[in-house]
Amino acid sequence: MYKEQNTIERIYNNPKARGFFNHLVRSYVPISKTKKVLNFKEGEKHECSICGKKLFDIQSLFNIIKDKSDKILMDYVDFLKKQSNGDEINSDNPPIYEYIPKDSVQAWTGENTNTFLCIDCVEDLINKVQNGILTGDKNIIWAINKMKREEFFDLFKNSDKLTQLDKSEIDKIQKEMENYLKNKISTFGGLELLKKFKEKMEGENEKIKKI
């Protein structure tokens, strides 16, 4: 039976948008990178970068509470009375939601990105990545492994035990490794240097000790 693709899947299946998908993976995976938007900056669109759904930030909620505090309080008292009386209520939509623009949902963002997502698109992205790993999808596995390599090299680049010259060498090694993995053409000789840099950083933190 044919299953309609969600917006994340349509992006992934478009070769021209594959780079954007990989950017989303680096920014939102794992889920710990994902956080609620506190405050939209001037000029930023209040809509999901994937599906176009309207979004609101946390500051908007604070403004609503400030402007409608008396009315919201009365609505909550009524809400709690109905709840204690066993009356039928929609617990997923507390009174404050009546004052939020219709069809708007909480905005989420990730690391090193100017995109904003609704929670549905965040979940669709996470599910797509998880399913890709389980089914052996080469592009998704490549994107995850590349992200892990970037995190590995960032440990060196962010170390205060290494000089700028050391970090320049690290950058060259990283580029050489990516070139090798992409083209299988390299004289890759950076492993010994990495070992020396690791020794230089030894004891800085537990992450380095486990490399």
Protein Blocks (a to p, Z undefined) as FASTA:
>chain_A
ZZdddfklmmmmmmklmmmmmmmmmmmpcfklpccdfbacehiacbdfklopacddfklm
mmmmmmmmmmmmmmmmmmmmmmmnopacdfklcfklmmgcghiacddddehiabdcdfkl
mmmmmmmmmmmmmnopaklmmmmmmmmmmmmmmmmmmpckbcfklmmmmmmmmmmmmmmm
mnopafbfklmmmmmmmmmmgokamklmmZZ
